[in-house]
Amino acid sequence: MPVVPFLIIFPLMMAGLMFCIRVNRVRNAIAYIGSVVIMAAVGVLTFQWAHGGFQPIELYVNTEIADKVILCAEILLMIQVTILSFKYRKYWISLLSIIPTLAIAWLELFGPEMQTEEHIYIDHLSILMSVIIGVIGSLIIIYAVGYMHGYQHYHTKIGDRRYYFFMVLFAFLGAMFGFVLSESLLWIDLFWEATSVCSFLLIGYTREPEAIKNSFRALWMNLLGGTALAVGIIYFALTEGTVSLNVLVTQARLNHGDLMIPVALIAFAALTKSAQLPFSTWLMGAMVAPTPSSALLHSATMVKAGIYVLFRLAPAMSATTTGMMVAFVGGFTFLMASIMAIAQSDGKKVLAMSTISNLGLMVACAGVGRPETIWAGVFLMIFHAISKSLLFQDVGATENSLHSRDIENMHGLLYRLPRLAIFMFIGIAGMFLAPFGMLISKWAALKASVDENNILLVFFIVFGSATTSFYWTKWLGKIIANTNEAPVKDITKRNEMISIAIHGVLMIALCFLFPLLSRVYVDPMLREMFQVAEQTLPTTTLDLLMILVVFIFAVPLIAYSYSKNIKANKKLSYMSGINTGKNHAFTGSFGQNERLVLSNYYFKDICGVRKLMLPSQLVTAAVIVVMMIFIIGGAL
């Protein structure tokens, strides 16, 4: 299947091309073509896999030359990280790259001879991830072409380095394809490091002090996970003589024993990549990057890498101490990030905290490691990828038009920027309203946790879901609120709107296809992973919920239709004074000018990041340390 190496190599070639071409129009055209080609290649891969009867495909057993190339690439990444660490005087961070890279090099060059195993493995889960990466990632690049033009226009102090930005975007996609299609842990280790370096470069794009600080925070946290991953790989290789991920999961599931050590180490690495507490701050810091990179990091690529690994390990973590650790960290992150999101008024920060929160629930589902929870986790991943990509792009386009991304400034957005408001409504509805997939998946996760008698996780899901509804409702209310303010000129470019519209259509389509997707794809995936698939929610219930989608979308459409006659029907509020004709101002009884301010309350002094982040980090760090000591001590 030549399409597999093509999906890894072609984006890397496109990255080199993006860097070399300095004429914006030419580079933009090639970026469009490259994005379409990547989506088409994913379609070809999916067709070939389906044509083979939806059975797992194992490829490339003898790969001596490729192994050497992989090792050389990992050493080059180490050199790059070391140079950048010394350039910015972050010397100690280089050790997190040098030590594990040299250890992996020793294993490959001087370690014991490994069993011959396949290096590429294609199944339901890897195909799903490839589709998310290929479709959502490519749409983000298409959106970025228009967005970055406006970004450079309004950020004149930042040098025009779009050639560099698009280079990293394409390199990111290539690394992610390699990550989800690889079965060899040594190959996975390289692509893990590559995604860490790419995220570092994207976050630090502006080269401003805050961006540099946040990029290095993301780098050291992900490299810390990479170090744990390398240690787990070496331990597994020395004890079992293989670096096959499937062998690790199968043997650890049958006989926990000392194989739970590499499972726990790799799971810990996945917690860092998926931005779980106490490592969540790196994802929050990623907000300093331009919106396309935020969308890429939060929806389709970076954070989903950690979730993908945990889903792979889920059968081995079921009913184990490692699973308990992962489930606790994920559930606690879901609850605390939801609470902290209440205190955010910046749209991108709300999306960031919401991402961390929802990732926590996916992590908790993986930690429980049952077919029912993985069913819920898979749908959470699908809907989250589309909703968050849509919302990040929409917020970025709204910011360009309003010159603000503060939720308070989005009051009456439906009447001021109707196109963007409707798509924002779709994205927010997809995150928390019935009958959208995110809410149904939370329902399924809650039911599975009750069936497992996991009282603590039930507590996390119930209260985390309640707080989630709190901050989404505030935002949604602002969008559809009535307003006197004049419409704003929508300067969203056509390519941006194309990407946003496709995301909106995908979200609605997935809602209607939810029952079909469950029957024909997710259930077979679970049988592939667990040799059994239990129906979490009755099919009739799913069918009924999908019918309700029609009524959900009637709300913004009716409101928008009403907005055409808004002036004739509007009634000004009585504010105990002389009305000035505006709904936000009046003259008081002493003749003074008064202004009415109607805004949400954000509880910043009660549940803000400054209040809750450090205690939350301490709790999860203590749990991880204690559990890891217990796991390693018990295995040895």
N, C-alpha and C positions, 0 to 999 in steps of 0.2 A: 504494500500500500504506500506508494510514493507520496500520497497526500499528507501522511504523518510528518515526515521530515520537512515537507514543504511548509506546513503550518508553523514549524519552529524556525526554519531558516528564512523564509520569505519576509516575515516582519523584521527580522534582524537586517536583511538586505535593504528593506525600506528605511530602516533607521539610519543606515549609512548614507542612503540617497538623500534623506531629509537634511542631514547635516551638511552635505556637500552643496545642495542647491540653495542659493541665497536670494533668488528672485521669487518673491512671495507668490505671484500668480502661478508660476510654473510649479512651485512646491505644493500649493494648494490643490491644483489639478491632479498632481500625482498622488497626493494624500487621499483624495476622493477615490481614485482608481484603486489604490492599495487597499482601502477599507472595503470596497465592493469585492475585490478579489479574495480577501480574507473571509468574508461572509460566504462567498461562493464555495471556497475550499472547505469550510465547515459543513456546508450543505452536502458536498461530495463525500466527505468522511462519514457523515450520518447516513447517507444513502448506501454506501458500501457496507457499513456495519449492519444496517437493516436488511440489505439484500442477502447477507450471510445468515439470516434467521435470528437476528438480535442476540447472537451468542457472543461470549467474550472472545476477543482476538488477541493472541500473543504473537509478538513480532520481535525480530532482531535478537537472536541468541548469541551469535558470535560477532562481537563488536569491539575487537581489540583496538582498531584505529580510532573509532569513535570515543572509546574510553580515554585514550590518550588526549584527544582533543578536549574532552570534558575536563580532564585534570588540568590541562594548560589554561583553559578558560577560567577555572576556579583560581588558579595562581595569579592570573592577570587581574581578576577582581580583587584579590587580596592586596596586590600591589597598588591598585587604584585607591582602595580604602585607606591604606597606609599613607600614601602621598597626601590625600585630602585631610587625614587626621593630623598629620604633622604640619600641614599648611595652616590649619586653624588651631594648632596647639592643643588638640584633643588626643594626646599621645596614647593614653590608656585604651582608647576605643580601638586603636589598631590591633591591640592584643587579642580582642574578641574575633578578629578576622585571621590574624597570623596563626594563632595556636590551633584552632580547629582545622584550618586549611592544611597546615603542615602535618597534622595528625592523619587527616584523610589521605594526603599524599603518601605518608608512610604506609598506610594500610594497603593502598593500591600498588605501591612499588615494592614493598618489602614484607607485607603481611602474608598470612597463609593463603594458599590457593583456594579460590572460591568455586562453589558449585556453578555450573553453567545454567543460567536462568535467562528468561526473556527480559528485555529491557523496556519494551513498550507493551502496555496492557490497555485494551479498549473494552469498556463495558458500559452499562447504563449510566453509572455515575460519572465516568470520565467524558462520555458523550454529552451529558447534561452540562457539565462544567465547560466543555468546549463551545457549546452553543451559547452559553451565557457570555463567555469571554469574547467569542467571535462576533456575535450580534451586538450586544450592549457595548463592548469595547470599541467596535468599529463605528457605531453610531456616535459615541462620545468624540471620536476623532473628527467625524464629519461636523459635529457641533462646534468643535474647537477651532475649526478653520475660520468660521465667522466670528466666534467669540473673541479669539485672540487678536483679531484686527481691531475690534473696539477696545479691548483691554490695553493694547499698546497706545491707542489714541488717548485714553484717559489716564494712563500711567506713564507720562512722558519721562519721568525721572529714571524709569527702568529701561535699560538698553533693550533694543529689539533683538531678542535671541530666539525667535520663533523656530528657526532651524534646529536649535538645540532642544526646544520643548517638544517638537514633533518627533525628533530622533528618540527621545526617551519614551514617549508614548508608544511608538511602534516596538521598541526594544522590550517594553513592559509586556506587550501582548505576546511576543515570541517566547519570553521567559515563562509566562503563565501557561501557554500551550505545552511547553516542555514539562512543566511541573505536573499538570494533571494527566498527561499521557504517559509519563514515565512510571515504570514499575520498579526499576532499580533504585535503591535508596541512595546510591552514590550519584546518580543522575539527578534525583530529586534534591539532593544537597546543593548541587550547583545552581539549579534554577531557584531554589530557596534564596541563596545568596544574591542571585541576580535581581530578584524582585525587591529584596531589601535595599540594594544599591540604587535601583531605579526609583523607588519611593523616596529615598534620601535626596536624589537629584531633583525630583519634581517639587518636593517641599521647599527646597532651598533655591528654587528658580530665580526669585527676585534678588538674591544675594544681600538682602537687608539683614541687619543684626538679628531681628526676631526670627526671620526665615532660617538663617544659619543655625540659630540655637535650637529651633524646633526640628530641623532636619537631622541634626546630630542626636537629638533625643530619640527620634524614630530609628536612627541607625543603630545606636547601641542597644536599644531594647530588642530589635529584631536580630541583631548579631548575637545577643545573649541567647535567644531562642535557637539560633543557628549553631551555637556552641553545644547546647544540650542535644540538638539533633545529631551533630557529629559524634558526640560521646555515645549516644544510643546506637548509632550505626556501627561504630567500632566494637562496642560490647557485643552486639548481636552477631557481627561477622566473626569475631574471635571465638564465640561459644558455639555457633551453629554452622559456620563456614559458608554463609550465604548472605546476600544483601537484598533479598527479594522481600518486598513489602507484603505480598500475598502470603508468603511462607511465614513471615512474622505473625500476621494476624491469625492465620489458620492454627499454627502451633500454640500460640498464646491462648487462643480460645479453648483448645483441647486440654492444655496443661499449663496453667498459669505459671507457677514456679518462678524461676529466675528470669524468664522472658518478660515478666511484667516490668522489669527494670528498663529495657529499651522502650517498651510501650509507654511507660510513665514519662520518660525523658522526651520522647517524640510528642506526647500529649502536652507536656509543658511548653515545648517549642511552639506548638500550635496555639497555645493560649497567648503567647506574645504576639504572634502574627495576627491573630483575630482581635487584638486590642482589648483583652479582658483585664479586669482589675487584677493586680496593681499596675498593669502596663497600658492602661487606657489613655494616658495623657499624650502618647505619641500621635494617636489618631485625632485628638482634639487640636493638637498643634499643626496638623496638616491643613487646617483651614486657611493658613496664610498663603497657600498656593493658589494659583488661578483655578476657577471653578471646574474646568474639564479634568484637571488632575484630582481635585477633590471627589468628583463623581467617579473617576476611575478607581481611586483608592477605596472608596466607601461602598461601591456597589458591585462591580463586576470582577475585580481582580484581587488586589492585595489581601483584604480581610477575608475573602472567600477561600483563599489558599489554606488558612488555618482551619476553617470549617470543613473543607474537603478532607484534610488529613484526619480530623477527628471522626468524620463519618466513616472513613476507611478503617479506623481503629475501633469503631463502636462495638462490633461483635466481640472483640477481645476485652473490652472494658466492662461489659455487662456484669453486674453483681460482683465487682471487684473494688478494692480500695482506690485504685486509680480512677475508676468510674465515679466513685463517690466524690473524690477531689474535684474532678472536672465538672460534675453536676452541681456541686456546691458553688464553685467559682462562677460558673455560668449563670446559675439562678440568682446569686447575690449581685452579680454585675447587672443583670436584667432589672432587678428592683432598684438598686442605688442609682444607676444611670437614668432610669425613668424619673426618679425623684429629682435628680439634679437638672434634668431637662426642663422641669417646670420653671426654674429660675432664669432661663435663657430667653432673651428677646431678640437676639441676632438670629436670623433665619438659618444661616449656615451652621451656627453652633447648636441650634435645636436639632438639625439634621445629623450633626456629628454625635450628639448624645443619644439620639434615637438609634443611630447605627450601632453604637456600642451596646445599647440596651437589647436590641433585637439579636445581635450577634450572641449576646449572653444567653438568650433563650435557645438559640440553635446549639450552642455549646452544651447547655444543660441537657437537651434532647440527646446529643451524642453521648454524654456521660452516662445517662441511664442505659443506653445501648440496647433498647428493645425495638422490635419492628414498628410498633405504634409510634414511638417517639421519633424514630428516624423518618417515618412517613410525615409527621408534622414538621420536622426539621427541614426536610427537602423542600416542602412547599413554602416554608418560611424563607428559605434561601432564594427560591425562584421569584416570589412576589417582592421580596425585599430588593433584589437586584434591579428589577424594573422600576419599582416605585422610587427608590432612592436616586437612581440615575435620572429619572424624570424630574424629581424635585430639585436636585442640585442644578440641573440645567435650567429649569424654570426660574429658580431663585437667582441664578446668575444673569439670565435675560431680564428679569424684573429689576435687578440692581442697576443694570445698564440704563434702563428707562427711567426709573425713579431716583437713581443715584443714592439708593439706600436699600439695605436688605433687612432693616429692622422691621419686625412684625407689626409694630405700632404704626409704621408708615404705610402699611398695606391695607389700612382701613378703607373699605369700599372698593377693593381692587377689582371686583367683578364689574363695576361701572366705569372704572378708570382705565384698566388694561384688561378688557374682557377675554381676549384669546388666552393670555398667559394665566389669568385667574381660573379659567375653566380647566386648563390642564393641571394647574396647581391643586384644584379641587379633586381631580381624578387621582393625583398622586397621594394626597393626604387621605382621601377616602380609602385608597388601597392599603394604607398603613394600619387603619384601626376600625373602620366601619364594617358592619355586616352588610352584605354577605361576602365581602372580599376575602381573598385567600389568606391574608395575614391573620385576620381574626379567627377564621375557621381553623387555621393551623394552631393558634394559641388554644383554642377550645380543645382540639385533639391532644395537644401536649398536656393540658390540664387533666383531661380524662385519663390519659395514659399514666400520669403521675398518681392519680387517685387509685387506679387499678393496681399500681405498684406499691401502694401504701407509703409513698414518699411524702410525708406530711410537710417537711421543710420546703421541698420544691413546690408543693401545692401552695404554700404560703407565699413564696416568691412570685409565682405566676399570677395568683389572684391579685395581690397588691401591686405588683408591677404593671399588670394590665390596666388596673384602675388609674394609676398615675399616668400611664400612657394616654388614656382617653382624656385626661385633664389638659395636657399641653397641646394635643392635637385639636381639641375642641376650641381652645382659645384662639388658635391660629385660624381655624376654619371660620369661626365667628367673625373675625376681622375681615376676611376676604369677602364674605357675602353681606356684610353690614351695609345699611343705607348710608349715603353720603351726599354732601352738597358740593364736594370738591370737583373741579373740572377734570375731564378725561386727560390722560397723559399720552403723549405721542409714543407709540410703540415702535422702537427702533430695532426690534429683533430682526436679524438678518434671515434671509430665506433658508439658508442651510441649517441655521440654528432651529428654526421652526419646523423644518422637515424632521430633524432628529427628535424634537419634543413631541411632534404629532405622532410619529411612529411609536414612540414609547407609550403614549396615551392609548393608541389603538391596541398595542400589545397587551396593555393592562386590562382593557375591557374584554378583549378576546380570550385572555387566560381565565377571566372570571366565568365566562360561558363554557369554556372547555375544561373547567376544573374537574368535573366528574369523569369525563373521558380521559383526561391526562392521568388521573388516579388509577383508572382501570387498566389502561393499555401501556403505561410507562412506569409509574411509581411502584405499583404492586409487583410487577415482574422484577424491578430493581431490588425490592426487599427479599423476594424469593432467592435472588442471586446472592444476596449478602448473608441471609440468615437461613436459607432453605425453607422458609415459611413466611407467609405474609398474612397478618391478621387485619381485618377490616376495622379501622379505628372508628369511622363514622359511617352509618348506613348510606348506601348510594341514593336512596330516596330522599334522604335529608339534604345531601349535596345538590341534587337536582332541584329541590324546592328553593334552596338558598340562592341558586343561580338565577331563578326567575325574578328574585327581588332586586337584582342588579338594575333592571329597567327602571324601577322606581327611584333608586338612588340617583341616577343621572338625570332624572326629571327635575330635581331641585335647582341646580345651577342653570339649566336651560330655561326653566320658567322664570327664574330671577332675571336672567339676561333679557328675555323677551319683555319682561315688565320694565326693565331699565329704559326702554325706548320711550316710554310714556311717564318716566319718573317725575318730571317737572310738574306735570298736571296733577299728579296724585300726592305729591310730597306735602307733609305737614310739619311745620317747624316746631321744635320742642319749646315748651313754656319753661323759662328759667328764672322766674320771679323778678323780672326786670323788663326794660324796653328792648324788644327784639330788634336786632340790627339787620335782619334778613338772612343772617348766616346761622347755621346750626351750632357753631362753636364759639359764638360771641354774643354779648348782650351788655346793656348799660344798666348798672346797679342803681339802687335807690338814692345814693348820694351823687349820682352823675358820673361815677368813675367807670372806666372801661373794664369789663371782666371777660375772661376767656374760660370757656368750658372745655375741660380736657377729659375725654373719656378713654380710658386705657385699661389694659389688663393689669392684674397684680401678680408679681413674679416671685415673691417670697425669697428675695436674694439673701436676706439676713438670716433666713431659716434653713433653706435647703440649697444654697448656692454651692458652686464648686469649691470655693474657699473653705466652706464649712464642712462639707462631707467627703471631699476627695481623699484627703490624708487619712482620716479614720477608716475609710473603705479600703484604701490601699494597705493599711496595717493589718486589717482583719484578713484579707485575702492572702497577703504575703505570709502571715503566720500559719494559715491553714495549709498553704502550699508547702512550706518548709517542713512542718510537722508531718504532713502526709507523705512527702517524698522520703523523709527519714524512715518512716514506718514501712513504706513500700520496699525501699532498698534493704533495710534491716531484716524485714520478713523474708525477702527473696534469698538473701545470703545466709 
